[in-house]
């Protein structure tokens, strides 16, 4: 599983890398992409995986435990 992380999220990148996750700042060929919803800059149009969909995780107001839970469950929290 390859996790793309928005470039300005250095703390998230380091924390997940230290936990052993395969992380990158690349937006292509990733299974998941973590971004900051306050500053996503059109990320939805630039992230893709040719084989399948990409789980988009907005890390705004979430700690590393919350993000890791979403990664492991491969789902985002309820919208409503």
mmJSON file of the N, C-alpha and C atoms, coordinates in Angstrom:
{"data_MODEL":{"atom_site":{
"group_PDB":["ATOM","ATOM","ATOM","ATOM","ATOM","ATOM","ATOM","ATOM","ATOM","ATOM","ATOM","ATOM","ATOM","ATOM","ATOM","ATOM","ATOM","ATOM","ATOM","ATOM","ATOM","ATOM","ATOM","ATOM","ATOM","ATOM","ATOM","ATOM","ATOM","ATOM","ATOM","ATOM","ATOM","ATOM","ATOM","ATOM","ATOM","ATOM","ATOM","ATOM","ATOM","ATOM","ATOM","ATOM","ATOM","ATOM","ATOM","ATOM","ATOM","ATOM","ATOM","ATOM","ATOM","ATOM","ATOM","ATOM","ATOM","ATOM","ATOM","ATOM","ATOM","ATOM","ATOM","ATOM","ATOM","ATOM","ATOM","ATOM","ATOM","ATOM","ATOM","ATOM","ATOM","ATOM","ATOM","ATOM","ATOM","ATOM","ATOM","ATOM","ATOM","ATOM","ATOM","ATOM","ATOM","ATOM","ATOM","ATOM","ATOM","ATOM","ATOM","ATOM","ATOM","ATOM","ATOM","ATOM","ATOM","ATOM","ATOM","ATOM","ATOM","ATOM","ATOM","ATOM","ATOM","ATOM","ATOM","ATOM","ATOM","ATOM","ATOM","ATOM","ATOM","ATOM","ATOM","ATOM","ATOM","ATOM","ATOM","ATOM","ATOM","ATOM","ATOM","ATOM","ATOM","ATOM","ATOM","ATOM","ATOM","ATOM","ATOM","ATOM","ATOM","ATOM","ATOM","ATOM","ATOM","ATOM","ATOM","ATOM","ATOM","ATOM","ATOM","ATOM","ATOM","ATOM","ATOM","ATOM","ATOM","ATOM","ATOM","ATOM","ATOM","ATOM","ATOM","ATOM","ATOM","ATOM","ATOM","ATOM","ATOM","ATOM","ATOM","ATOM","ATOM","ATOM","ATOM","ATOM","ATOM","ATOM","ATOM","ATOM","ATOM","ATOM","ATOM","ATOM","ATOM","ATOM","ATOM","ATOM","ATOM","ATOM","ATOM","ATOM","ATOM","ATOM","ATOM","ATOM","ATOM","ATOM","ATOM","ATOM","ATOM","ATOM","ATOM","ATOM","ATOM","ATOM","ATOM","ATOM","ATOM","ATOM","ATOM","ATOM","ATOM","ATOM","ATOM","ATOM","ATOM","ATOM","ATOM","ATOM","ATOM","ATOM","ATOM","ATOM","ATOM","ATOM","ATOM","ATOM","ATOM","ATOM","ATOM","ATOM","ATOM","ATOM","ATOM","ATOM","ATOM","ATOM","ATOM","ATOM","ATOM","ATOM","ATOM","ATOM","ATOM","ATOM","ATOM","ATOM"],
"id":[1,2,3,4,5,6,7,8,9,10,11,12,13,14,15,16,17,18,19,20,21,22,23,24,25,26,27,28,29,30,31,32,33,34,35,36,37,38,39,40,41,42,43,44,45,46,47,48,49,50,51,52,53,54,55,56,57,58,59,60,61,62,63,64,65,66,67,68,69,70,71,72,73,74,75,76,77,78,79,80,81,82,83,84,85,86,87,88,89,90,91,92,93,94,95,96,97,98,99,100,101,102,103,104,105,106,107,108,109,110,111,112,113,114,115,116,117,118,119,120,121,122,123,124,125,126,127,128,129,130,131,132,133,134,135,136,137,138,139,140,141,142,143,144,145,146,147,148,149,150,151,152,153,154,155,156,157,158,159,160,161,162,163,164,165,166,167,168,169,170,171,172,173,174,175,176,177,178,179,180,181,182,183,184,185,186,187,188,189,190,191,192,193,194,195,196,197,198,199,200,201,202,203,204,205,206,207,208,209,210,211,212,213,214,215,216,217,218,219,220,221,222,223,224,225,226,227,228,229,230,231,232,233,234,235,236,237,238,239,240],
"type_symbol":["N","C","C","N","C","C","N","C","C","N","C","C","N","C","C","N","C","C","N","C","C","N","C","C","N","C","C","N","C","C","N","C","C","N","C","C","N","C","C","N","C","C","N","C","C","N","C","C","N","C","C","N","C","C","N","C","C","N","C","C","N","C","C","N","C","C","N","C","C","N","C","C","N","C","C","N","C","C","N","C","C","N","C","C","N","C","C","N","C","C","N","C","C","N","C","C","N","C","C","N","C","C","N","C","C","N","C","C","N","C","C","N","C","C","N","C","C","N","C","C","N","C","C","N","C","C","N","C","C","N","C","C","N","C","C","N","C","C","N","C","C","N","C","C","N","C","C","N","C","C","N","C","C","N","C","C","N","C","C","N","C","C","N","C","C","N","C","C","N","C","C","N","C","C","N","C","C","N","C","C","N","C","C","N","C","C","N","C","C","N","C","C","N","C","C","N","C","C","N","C","C","N","C","C","N","C","C","N","C","C","N","C","C","N","C","C","N","C","C","N","C","C","N","C","C","N","C","C","N","C","C","N","C","C","N","C","C","N","C","C"],
"label_atom_id":["N","CA","C","N","CA","C","N","CA","C","N","CA","C","N","CA","C","N","CA","C","N","CA","C","N","CA","C","N","CA","C","N","CA","C","N","CA","C","N","CA","C","N","CA","C","N","CA","C","N","CA","C","N","CA","C","N","CA","C","N","CA","C","N","CA","C","N","CA","C","N","CA","C","N","CA","C","N","CA","C","N","CA","C","N","CA","C","N","CA","C","N","CA","C","N","CA","C","N","CA","C","N","CA","C","N","CA","C","N","CA","C","N","CA","C","N","CA","C","N","CA","C","N","CA","C","N","CA","C","N","CA","C","N","CA","C","N","CA","C","N","CA","C","N","CA","C","N","CA","C","N","CA","C","N","CA","C","N","CA","C","N","CA","C","N","CA","C","N","CA","C","N","CA","C","N","CA","C","N","CA","C","N","CA","C","N","CA","C","N","CA","C","N","CA","C","N","CA","C","N","CA","C","N","CA","C","N","CA","C","N","CA","C","N","CA","C","N","CA","C","N","CA","C","N","CA","C","N","CA","C","N","CA","C","N","CA","C","N","CA","C","N","CA","C","N","CA","C","N","CA","C","N","CA","C","N","CA","C","N","CA","C","N","CA","C","N","CA","C","N","CA","C","N","CA","C","N","CA","C"],
"label_alt_id":[null,null,null,null,null,null,null,null,null,null,null,null,null,null,null,null,null,null,null,null,null,null,null,null,null,null,null,null,null,null,null,null,null,null,null,null,null,null,null,null,null,null,null,null,null,null,null,null,null,null,null,null,null,null,null,null,null,null,null,null,null,null,null,null,null,null,null,null,null,null,null,null,null,null,null,null,null,null,null,null,null,null,null,null,null,null,null,null,null,null,null,null,null,null,null,null,null,null,null,null,null,null,null,null,null,null,null,null,null,null,null,null,null,null,null,null,null,null,null,null,null,null,null,null,null,null,null,null,null,null,null,null,null,null,null,null,null,null,null,null,null,null,null,null,null,null,null,null,null,null,null,null,null,null,null,null,null,null,null,null,null,null,null,null,null,null,null,null,null,null,null,null,null,null,null,null,null,null,null,null,null,null,null,null,null,null,null,null,null,null,null,null,null,null,null,null,null,null,null,null,null,null,null,null,null,null,null,null,null,null,null,null,null,null,null,null,null,null,null,null,null,null,null,null,null,null,null,null,null,null,null,null,null,null,null,null,null,null,null,null],
"label_comp_id":["UNK","UNK","UNK","UNK","UNK","UNK","UNK","UNK","UNK","UNK","UNK","UNK","UNK","UNK","UNK","UNK","UNK","UNK","UNK","UNK","UNK","UNK","UNK","UNK","UNK","UNK","UNK","UNK","UNK","UNK","UNK","UNK","UNK","UNK","UNK","UNK","UNK","UNK","UNK","UNK","UNK","UNK","UNK","UNK","UNK","UNK","UNK","UNK","UNK","UNK","UNK","UNK","UNK","UNK","UNK","UNK","UNK","UNK","UNK","UNK","UNK","UNK","UNK","UNK","UNK","UNK","UNK","UNK","UNK","UNK","UNK","UNK","UNK","UNK","UNK","UNK","UNK","UNK","UNK","UNK","UNK","UNK","UNK","UNK","UNK","UNK","UNK","UNK","UNK","UNK","UNK","UNK","UNK","UNK","UNK","UNK","UNK","UNK","UNK","UNK","UNK","UNK","UNK","UNK","UNK","UNK","UNK","UNK","UNK","UNK","UNK","UNK","UNK","UNK","UNK","UNK","UNK","UNK","UNK","UNK","UNK","UNK","UNK","UNK","UNK","UNK","UNK","UNK","UNK","UNK","UNK","UNK","UNK","UNK","UNK","UNK","UNK","UNK","UNK","UNK","UNK","UNK","UNK","UNK","UNK","UNK","UNK","UNK","UNK","UNK","UNK","UNK","UNK","UNK","UNK","UNK","UNK","UNK","UNK","UNK","UNK","UNK","UNK","UNK","UNK","UNK","UNK","UNK","UNK","UNK","UNK","UNK","UNK","UNK","UNK","UNK","UNK","UNK","UNK","UNK","UNK","UNK","UNK","UNK","UNK","UNK","UNK","UNK","UNK","UNK","UNK","UNK","UNK","UNK","UNK","UNK","UNK","UNK","UNK","UNK","UNK","UNK","UNK","UNK","UNK","UNK","UNK","UNK","UNK","UNK","UNK","UNK","UNK","UNK","UNK","UNK","UNK","UNK","UNK","UNK","UNK","UNK","UNK","UNK","UNK","UNK","UNK","UNK","UNK","UNK","UNK","UNK","UNK","UNK","UNK","UNK","UNK","UNK","UNK","UNK"],
"label_asym_id":["A","A","A","A","A","A","A","A","A","A","A","A","A","A","A","A","A","A","A","A","A","A","A","A","A","A","A","A","A","A","A","A","A","A","A","A","A","A","A","A","A","A","A","A","A","A","A","A","A","A","A","A","A","A","A","A","A","A","A","A","A","A","A","A","A","A","A","A","A","A","A","A","A","A","A","A","A","A","A","A","A","A","A","A","A","A","A","A","A","A","A","A","A","A","A","A","A","A","A","A","A","A","A","A","A","A","A","A","A","A","A","A","A","A","A","A","A","A","A","A","A","A","A","A","A","A","A","A","A","A","A","A","A","A","A","A","A","A","A","A","A","A","A","A","A","A","A","A","A","A","A","A","A","A","A","A","A","A","A","A","A","A","A","A","A","A","A","A","A","A","A","A","A","A","A","A","A","A","A","A","A","A","A","A","A","A","A","A","A","A","A","A","A","A","A","A","A","A","A","A","A","A","A","A","A","A","A","A","A","A","A","A","A","A","A","A","A","A","A","A","A","A","A","A","A","A","A","A","A","A","A","A","A","A","A","A","A","A","A","A"],
"label_entity_id":["1","1","1","1","1","1","1","1","1","1","1","1","1","1","1","1","1","1","1","1","1","1","1","1","1","1","1","1","1","1","1","1","1","1","1","1","1","1","1","1","1","1","1","1","1","1","1","1","1","1","1","1","1","1","1","1","1","1","1","1","1","1","1","1","1","1","1","1","1","1","1","1","1","1","1","1","1","1","1","1","1","1","1","1","1","1","1","1","1","1","1","1","1","1","1","1","1","1","1","1","1","1","1","1","1","1","1","1","1","1","1","1","1","1","1","1","1","1","1","1","1","1","1","1","1","1","1","1","1","1","1","1","1","1","1","1","1","1","1","1","1","1","1","1","1","1","1","1","1","1","1","1","1","1","1","1","1","1","1","1","1","1","1","1","1","1","1","1","1","1","1","1","1","1","1","1","1","1","1","1","1","1","1","1","1","1","1","1","1","1","1","1","1","1","1","1","1","1","1","1","1","1","1","1","1","1","1","1","1","1","1","1","1","1","1","1","1","1","1","1","1","1","1","1","1","1","1","1","1","1","1","1","1","1","1","1","1","1","1","1"],
"label_seq_id":[1,1,1,2,2,2,3,3,3,4,4,4,5,5,5,6,6,6,7,7,7,8,8,8,9,9,9,10,10,10,11,11,11,12,12,12,13,13,13,14,14,14,15,15,15,16,16,16,17,17,17,18,18,18,19,19,19,20,20,20,21,21,21,22,22,22,23,23,23,24,24,24,25,25,25,26,26,26,27,27,27,28,28,28,29,29,29,30,30,30,31,31,31,32,32,32,33,33,33,34,34,34,35,35,35,36,36,36,37,37,37,38,38,38,39,39,39,40,40,40,41,41,41,42,42,42,43,43,43,44,44,44,45,45,45,46,46,46,47,47,47,48,48,48,49,49,49,50,50,50,51,51,51,52,52,52,53,53,53,54,54,54,55,55,55,56,56,56,57,57,57,58,58,58,59,59,59,60,60,60,61,61,61,62,62,62,63,63,63,64,64,64,65,65,65,66,66,66,67,67,67,68,68,68,69,69,69,70,70,70,71,71,71,72,72,72,73,73,73,74,74,74,75,75,75,76,76,76,77,77,77,78,78,78,79,79,79,80,80,80],
"pdbx_PDB_ins_code":[null,null,null,null,null,null,null,null,null,null,null,null,null,null,null,null,null,null,null,null,null,null,null,null,null,null,null,null,null,null,null,null,null,null,null,null,null,null,null,null,null,null,null,null,null,null,null,null,null,null,null,null,null,null,null,null,null,null,null,null,null,null,null,null,null,null,null,null,null,null,null,null,null,null,null,null,null,null,null,null,null,null,null,null,null,null,null,null,null,null,null,null,null,null,null,null,null,null,null,null,null,null,null,null,null,null,null,null,null,null,null,null,null,null,null,null,null,null,null,null,null,null,null,null,null,null,null,null,null,null,null,null,null,null,null,null,null,null,null,null,null,null,null,null,null,null,null,null,null,null,null,null,null,null,null,null,null,null,null,null,null,null,null,null,null,null,null,null,null,null,null,null,null,null,null,null,null,null,null,null,null,null,null,null,null,null,null,null,null,null,null,null,null,null,null,null,null,null,null,null,null,null,null,null,null,null,null,null,null,null,null,null,null,null,null,null,null,null,null,null,null,null,null,null,null,null,null,null,null,null,null,null,null,null,null,null,null,null,null,null],
"Cartn_x":[0.848,0.0,0.905,0.67,1.464,0.591,1.079,0.309,0.975,0.262,0.735,0.33,1.236,0.963,1.272,0.36,0.539,1.881,2.598,3.963,4.118,3.163,3.311,2.973,2.69,2.329,3.52,4.631,5.868,5.71,4.96,4.79,4.03,3.007,2.24,3.136,3.891,4.812,5.801,6.449,7.458,6.839,5.683,5.037,4.665,4.075,3.675,4.889,5.904,7.129,7.78,7.822,8.386,7.598,6.317,5.477,5.579,6.373,6.611,5.758,4.959,4.121,4.959,4.556,5.19,4.594,5.287,4.765,5.6,4.948,5.603,4.901,5.594,4.952,4.415,4.542,4.044,2.524,1.851,0.393,-0.055,0.885,0.536,0.804,-0.035,0.094,0.096,-0.797,-0.93,-2.276,-2.336,-3.578,-4.422,-3.739,-4.393,-3.647,-4.358,-3.704,-4.213,-3.27,-3.599,-3.341,-4.345,-4.244,-4.863,-4.546,-5.132,-6.285,-7.488,-8.682,-8.717,-7.922,-7.87,-7.042,-6.148,-5.221,-4.962,-6.022,-5.842,-5.487,-5.696,-5.238,-5.572,-6.801,-7.209,-6.63,-6.284,-5.65,-6.512,-7.828,-8.71,-8.496,-8.054,-7.827,-6.459,-5.557,-4.19,-3.769,-4.585,-4.251,-4.939,-4.166,-4.806,-3.998,-4.682,-4.109,-4.797,-4.038,-4.617,-5.339,-4.99,-5.568,-6.878,-7.032,-8.201,-8.393,-9.376,-9.61,-8.602,-8.606,-7.705,-8.539,-8.267,-8.935,-8.317,-9.134,-8.681,-8.967,-7.939,-8.085,-7.754,-8.745,-8.546,-8.046,-6.826,-6.248,-6.542,-7.313,-7.649,-8.389,-7.92,-8.495,-8.43,-7.446,-7.266,-5.844,-5.704,-4.364,-3.859,-2.627,-2.023,-2.803,-3.321,-4.121,-5.377,-6.035,-7.228,-6.877,-5.789,-5.357,-4.981,-4.246,-3.84,-5.052,-6.065,-7.288,-7.934,-8.031,-8.632,-7.803,-6.484,-5.612,-5.882,-5.898,-6.065,-7.46,-8.474,-9.843,-10.17,-9.305,-9.488,-10.853,-11.25,-12.486,-12.406,-13.175,-13.246,-14.409,-14.381,-15.482,-16.779,-17.89,-19.197,-19.29,-19.993,-20.184,-21.278,-22.235,-23.366,-23.426],
"Cartn_y":[-1.157,0.0,1.236,2.098,3.319,4.52,5.356,6.487,7.783,8.568,9.889,10.897,11.849,12.864,14.235,15.162,16.532,17.068,17.774,18.195,19.015,19.831,20.681,19.978,18.693,17.934,17.111,17.799,17.118,16.276,16.781,16.035,14.731,14.775,13.561,12.583,13.092,12.255,11.538,12.3,11.72,10.706,11.048,10.152,8.817,8.859,7.612,6.822,7.515,6.835,6.127,6.79,6.189,4.974,4.924,3.771,2.654,2.866,1.812,1.858,2.893,3.005,3.432,2.984,3.361,4.694,5.796,7.134,7.842,8.744,9.521,10.863,11.827,13.108,13.12,12.003,11.852,11.687,12.177,12.065,10.974,10.324,9.324,7.915,6.997,5.575,5.348,6.032,5.828,5.172,4.49,3.846,4.781,5.676,6.65,7.963,9.06,10.366,11.179,11.701,12.49,13.951,14.78,16.189,17.03,18.317,19.258,19.956,19.753,20.31,21.82,22.473,23.934,24.457,23.628,24.079,22.955,22.471,21.337,21.72,22.935,23.441,22.572,22.086,21.293,19.892,19.346,18.035,16.935,17.087,16.046,15.806,16.816,16.678,16.126,16.04,15.631,14.307,13.722,12.445,11.327,10.295,9.17,7.884,6.81,5.475,4.793,4.356,3.767,2.446,1.748,0.43,0.465,1.459,1.501,2.903,3.102,4.415,4.723,5.963,6.426,6.914,6.394,6.872,8.211,9.252,10.59,10.822,11.192,11.412,12.867,13.603,14.976,14.933,15.389,15.295,16.505,17.445,18.637,18.243,18.709,18.428,16.955,16.226,14.825,14.611,13.75,13.421,12.174,11.799,10.649,9.371,9.204,8.005,7.933,9.074,9.119,8.752,9.318,9.059,7.592,7.06,5.663,4.726,5.059,4.265,4.22,5.387,5.433,4.64,4.703,3.937,2.446,1.998,0.567,0.057,0.898,0.498,0.708,1.471,1.809,2.439,3.297,4.049,5.341,6.296,7.606,7.599,8.469,8.522,8.963,8.691,9.027,10.506,10.807,12.188,12.861,12.086,12.662,12.136],
"Cartn_z":[0.0,0.0,0.0,-0.961,-1.098,-0.749,0.176,0.67,0.235,-0.554,-0.94,0.119,0.373,1.387,0.799,0.969,0.488,0.999,0.145,0.451,1.725,2.083,3.262,4.58,4.542,5.751,6.246,6.542,6.936,8.19,9.176,10.427,10.207,9.38,9.06,8.315,7.35,6.564,7.496,8.362,9.265,10.231,10.79,11.757,11.122,9.922,9.264,8.781,8.306,7.875,9.062,10.218,11.426,11.901,11.554,11.913,10.873,9.808,8.836,7.584,7.41,6.209,5.006,3.822,2.564,2.124,2.43,2.147,1.08,0.368,-0.678,-0.808,-1.4,-1.71,-3.13,-3.814,-5.177,-5.148,-6.187,-6.267,-7.229,-7.887,-8.889,-8.38,-8.814,-8.468,-6.961,-6.255,-4.814,-4.522,-3.399,-2.97,-2.116,-1.405,-0.551,-0.679,-0.42,-0.439,0.742,1.531,2.705,2.376,2.615,2.28,3.384,3.368,4.305,3.608,4.091,3.464,3.438,4.291,4.285,3.113,2.59,1.558,0.56,-0.079,-0.971,-2.395,-2.804,-4.094,-5.291,-5.382,-6.537,-6.564,-5.414,-5.339,-5.961,-5.942,-6.469,-7.961,-8.668,-10.107,-10.449,-9.471,-9.78,-9.16,-8.314,-7.679,-8.445,-8.789,-9.475,-9.351,-9.64,-9.697,-10.862,-11.831,-13.035,-12.788,-11.719,-11.462,-10.683,-9.822,-8.946,-8.407,-7.581,-6.982,-5.893,-5.469,-4.422,-3.247,-2.053,-0.852,-0.472,-0.411,-0.06,1.419,2.174,3.61,3.927,4.38,4.812,6.253,6.48,7.822,8.688,8.173,8.934,10.216,11.354,12.674,13.069,12.542,12.904,13.399,14.393,14.865,14.139,14.415,13.728,13.998,15.196,15.504,14.653,14.46,13.603,12.169,11.675,10.292,10.129,11.089,11.028,11.069,11.846,11.881,10.5,9.836,8.494,7.487,7.622,6.723,6.905,8.134,8.409,8.087,8.26,7.941,6.477,5.79,4.369,4.123,5.054,4.866,5.643,5.198,5.824,6.794,7.77,8.737,8.048,8.687,8.127,7.793,6.715,6.318,7.122,7.616,8.344,9.757],
"occupancy":[1.0,1.0,1.0,1.0,1.0,1.0,1.0,1.0,1.0,1.0,1.0,1.0,1.0,1.0,1.0,1.0,1.0,1.0,1.0,1.0,1.0,1.0,1.0,1.0,1.0,1.0,1.0,1.0,1.0,1.0,1.0,1.0,1.0,1.0,1.0,1.0,1.0,1.0,1.0,1.0,1.0,1.0,1.0,1.0,1.0,1.0,1.0,1.0,1.0,1.0,1.0,1.0,1.0,1.0,1.0,1.0,1.0,1.0,1.0,1.0,1.0,1.0,1.0,1.0,1.0,1.0,1.0,1.0,1.0,1.0,1.0,1.0,1.0,1.0,1.0,1.0,1.0,1.0,1.0,1.0,1.0,1.0,1.0,1.0,1.0,1.0,1.0,1.0,1.0,1.0,1.0,1.0,1.0,1.0,1.0,1.0,1.0,1.0,1.0,1.0,1.0,1.0,1.0,1.0,1.0,1.0,1.0,1.0,1.0,1.0,1.0,1.0,1.0,1.0,1.0,1.0,1.0,1.0,1.0,1.0,1.0,1.0,1.0,1.0,1.0,1.0,1.0,1.0,1.0,1.0,1.0,1.0,1.0,1.0,1.0,1.0,1.0,1.0,1.0,1.0,1.0,1.0,1.0,1.0,1.0,1.0,1.0,1.0,1.0,1.0,1.0,1.0,1.0,1.0,1.0,1.0,1.0,1.0,1.0,1.0,1.0,1.0,1.0,1.0,1.0,1.0,1.0,1.0,1.0,1.0,1.0,1.0,1.0,1.0,1.0,1.0,1.0,1.0,1.0,1.0,1.0,1.0,1.0,1.0,1.0,1.0,1.0,1.0,1.0,1.0,1.0,1.0,1.0,1.0,1.0,1.0,1.0,1.0,1.0,1.0,1.0,1.0,1.0,1.0,1.0,1.0,1.0,1.0,1.0,1.0,1.0,1.0,1.0,1.0,1.0,1.0,1.0,1.0,1.0,1.0,1.0,1.0,1.0,1.0,1.0,1.0,1.0,1.0,1.0,1.0,1.0,1.0,1.0,1.0,1.0,1.0,1.0,1.0,1.0,1.0],
"B_iso_or_equiv":[0.0,0.0,0.0,0.0,0.0,0.0,0.0,0.0,0.0,0.0,0.0,0.0,0.0,0.0,0.0,0.0,0.0,0.0,0.0,0.0,0.0,0.0,0.0,0.0,0.0,0.0,0.0,0.0,0.0,0.0,0.0,0.0,0.0,0.0,0.0,0.0,0.0,0.0,0.0,0.0,0.0,0.0,0.0,0.0,0.0,0.0,0.0,0.0,0.0,0.0,0.0,0.0,0.0,0.0,0.0,0.0,0.0,0.0,0.0,0.0,0.0,0.0,0.0,0.0,0.0,0.0,0.0,0.0,0.0,0.0,0.0,0.0,0.0,0.0,0.0,0.0,0.0,0.0,0.0,0.0,0.0,0.0,0.0,0.0,0.0,0.0,0.0,0.0,0.0,0.0,0.0,0.0,0.0,0.0,0.0,0.0,0.0,0.0,0.0,0.0,0.0,0.0,0.0,0.0,0.0,0.0,0.0,0.0,0.0,0.0,0.0,0.0,0.0,0.0,0.0,0.0,0.0,0.0,0.0,0.0,0.0,0.0,0.0,0.0,0.0,0.0,0.0,0.0,0.0,0.0,0.0,0.0,0.0,0.0,0.0,0.0,0.0,0.0,0.0,0.0,0.0,0.0,0.0,0.0,0.0,0.0,0.0,0.0,0.0,0.0,0.0,0.0,0.0,0.0,0.0,0.0,0.0,0.0,0.0,0.0,0.0,0.0,0.0,0.0,0.0,0.0,0.0,0.0,0.0,0.0,0.0,0.0,0.0,0.0,0.0,0.0,0.0,0.0,0.0,0.0,0.0,0.0,0.0,0.0,0.0,0.0,0.0,0.0,0.0,0.0,0.0,0.0,0.0,0.0,0.0,0.0,0.0,0.0,0.0,0.0,0.0,0.0,0.0,0.0,0.0,0.0,0.0,0.0,0.0,0.0,0.0,0.0,0.0,0.0,0.0,0.0,0.0,0.0,0.0,0.0,0.0,0.0,0.0,0.0,0.0,0.0,0.0,0.0,0.0,0.0,0.0,0.0,0.0,0.0,0.0,0.0,0.0,0.0,0.0,0.0],
"pdbx_formal_charge":[null,null,null,null,null,null,null,null,null,null,null,null,null,null,null,null,null,null,null,null,null,null,null,null,null,null,null,null,null,null,null,null,null,null,null,null,null,null,null,null,null,null,null,null,null,null,null,null,null,null,null,null,null,null,null,null,null,null,null,null,null,null,null,null,null,null,null,null,null,null,null,null,null,null,null,null,null,null,null,null,null,null,null,null,null,null,null,null,null,null,null,null,null,null,null,null,null,null,null,null,null,null,null,null,null,null,null,null,null,null,null,null,null,null,null,null,null,null,null,null,null,null,null,null,null,null,null,null,null,null,null,null,null,null,null,null,null,null,null,null,null,null,null,null,null,null,null,null,null,null,null,null,null,null,null,null,null,null,null,null,null,null,null,null,null,null,null,null,null,null,null,null,null,null,null,null,null,null,null,null,null,null,null,null,null,null,null,null,null,null,null,null,null,null,null,null,null,null,null,null,null,null,null,null,null,null,null,null,null,null,null,null,null,null,null,null,null,null,null,null,null,null,null,null,null,null,null,null,null,null,null,null,null,null,null,null,null,null,null,null],
"auth_seq_id":[1,1,1,2,2,2,3,3,3,4,4,4,5,5,5,6,6,6,7,7,7,8,8,8,9,9,9,10,10,10,11,11,11,12,12,12,13,13,13,14,14,14,15,15,15,16,16,16,17,17,17,18,18,18,19,19,19,20,20,20,21,21,21,22,22,22,23,23,23,24,24,24,25,25,25,26,26,26,27,27,27,28,28,28,29,29,29,30,30,30,31,31,31,32,32,32,33,33,33,34,34,34,35,35,35,36,36,36,37,37,37,38,38,38,39,39,39,40,40,40,41,41,41,42,42,42,43,43,43,44,44,44,45,45,45,46,46,46,47,47,47,48,48,48,49,49,49,50,50,50,51,51,51,52,52,52,53,53,53,54,54,54,55,55,55,56,56,56,57,57,57,58,58,58,59,59,59,60,60,60,61,61,61,62,62,62,63,63,63,64,64,64,65,65,65,66,66,66,67,67,67,68,68,68,69,69,69,70,70,70,71,71,71,72,72,72,73,73,73,74,74,74,75,75,75,76,76,76,77,77,77,78,78,78,79,79,79,80,80,80],
"auth_comp_id":["UNK","UNK","UNK","UNK","UNK","UNK","UNK","UNK","UNK","UNK","UNK","UNK","UNK","UNK","UNK","UNK","UNK","UNK","UNK","UNK","UNK","UNK","UNK","UNK","UNK","UNK","UNK","UNK","UNK","UNK","UNK","UNK","UNK","UNK","UNK","UNK","UNK","UNK","UNK","UNK","UNK","UNK","UNK","UNK","UNK","UNK","UNK","UNK","UNK","UNK","UNK","UNK","UNK","UNK","UNK","UNK","UNK","UNK","UNK","UNK","UNK","UNK","UNK","UNK","UNK","UNK","UNK","UNK","UNK","UNK","UNK","UNK","UNK","UNK","UNK","UNK","UNK","UNK","UNK","UNK","UNK","UNK","UNK","UNK","UNK","UNK","UNK","UNK","UNK","UNK","UNK","UNK","UNK","UNK","UNK","UNK","UNK","UNK","UNK","UNK","UNK","UNK","UNK","UNK","UNK","UNK","UNK","UNK","UNK","UNK","UNK","UNK","UNK","UNK","UNK","UNK","UNK","UNK","UNK","UNK","UNK","UNK","UNK","UNK","UNK","UNK","UNK","UNK","UNK","UNK","UNK","UNK","UNK","UNK","UNK","UNK","UNK","UNK","UNK","UNK","UNK","UNK","UNK","UNK","UNK","UNK","UNK","UNK","UNK","UNK","UNK","UNK","UNK","UNK","UNK","UNK","UNK","UNK","UNK","UNK","UNK","UNK","UNK","UNK","UNK","UNK","UNK","UNK","UNK","UNK","UNK","UNK","UNK","UNK","UNK","UNK","UNK","UNK","UNK","UNK","UNK","UNK","UNK","UNK","UNK","UNK","UNK","UNK","UNK","UNK","UNK","UNK","UNK","UNK","UNK","UNK","UNK","UNK","UNK","UNK","UNK","UNK","UNK","UNK","UNK","UNK","UNK","UNK","UNK","UNK","UNK","UNK","UNK","UNK","UNK","UNK","UNK","UNK","UNK","UNK","UNK","UNK","UNK","UNK","UNK","UNK","UNK","UNK","UNK","UNK","UNK","UNK","UNK","UNK","UNK","UNK","UNK","UNK","UNK","UNK"],
"auth_asym_id":["A","A","A","A","A","A","A","A","A","A","A","A","A","A","A","A","A","A","A","A","A","A","A","A","A","A","A","A","A","A","A","A","A","A","A","A","A","A","A","A","A","A","A","A","A","A","A","A","A","A","A","A","A","A","A","A","A","A","A","A","A","A","A","A","A","A","A","A","A","A","A","A","A","A","A","A","A","A","A","A","A","A","A","A","A","A","A","A","A","A","A","A","A","A","A","A","A","A","A","A","A","A","A","A","A","A","A","A","A","A","A","A","A","A","A","A","A","A","A","A","A","A","A","A","A","A","A","A","A","A","A","A","A","A","A","A","A","A","A","A","A","A","A","A","A","A","A","A","A","A","A","A","A","A","A","A","A","A","A","A","A","A","A","A","A","A","A","A","A","A","A","A","A","A","A","A","A","A","A","A","A","A","A","A","A","A","A","A","A","A","A","A","A","A","A","A","A","A","A","A","A","A","A","A","A","A","A","A","A","A","A","A","A","A","A","A","A","A","A","A","A","A","A","A","A","A","A","A","A","A","A","A","A","A","A","A","A","A","A","A"],
"auth_atom_id":["N","CA","C","N","CA","C","N","CA","C","N","CA","C","N","CA","C","N","CA","C","N","CA","C","N","CA","C","N","CA","C","N","CA","C","N","CA","C","N","CA","C","N","CA","C","N","CA","C","N","CA","C","N","CA","C","N","CA","C","N","CA","C","N","CA","C","N","CA","C","N","CA","C","N","CA","C","N","CA","C","N","CA","C","N","CA","C","N","CA","C","N","CA","C","N","CA","C","N","CA","C","N","CA","C","N","CA","C","N","CA","C","N","CA","C","N","CA","C","N","CA","C","N","CA","C","N","CA","C","N","CA","C","N","CA","C","N","CA","C","N","CA","C","N","CA","C","N","CA","C","N","CA","C","N","CA","C","N","CA","C","N","CA","C","N","CA","C","N","CA","C","N","CA","C","N","CA","C","N","CA","C","N","CA","C","N","CA","C","N","CA","C","N","CA","C","N","CA","C","N","CA","C","N","CA","C","N","CA","C","N","CA","C","N","CA","C","N","CA","C","N","CA","C","N","CA","C","N","CA","C","N","CA","C","N","CA","C","N","CA","C","N","CA","C","N","CA","C","N","CA","C","N","CA","C","N","CA","C","N","CA","C","N","CA","C","N","CA","C","N","CA","C","N","CA","C","N","CA","C"],
"pdbx_PDB_model_num":[1,1,1,1,1,1,1,1,1,1,1,1,1,1,1,1,1,1,1,1,1,1,1,1,1,1,1,1,1,1,1,1,1,1,1,1,1,1,1,1,1,1,1,1,1,1,1,1,1,1,1,1,1,1,1,1,1,1,1,1,1,1,1,1,1,1,1,1,1,1,1,1,1,1,1,1,1,1,1,1,1,1,1,1,1,1,1,1,1,1,1,1,1,1,1,1,1,1,1,1,1,1,1,1,1,1,1,1,1,1,1,1,1,1,1,1,1,1,1,1,1,1,1,1,1,1,1,1,1,1,1,1,1,1,1,1,1,1,1,1,1,1,1,1,1,1,1,1,1,1,1,1,1,1,1,1,1,1,1,1,1,1,1,1,1,1,1,1,1,1,1,1,1,1,1,1,1,1,1,1,1,1,1,1,1,1,1,1,1,1,1,1,1,1,1,1,1,1,1,1,1,1,1,1,1,1,1,1,1,1,1,1,1,1,1,1,1,1,1,1,1,1,1,1,1,1,1,1,1,1,1,1,1,1,1,1,1,1,1,1]
}}}
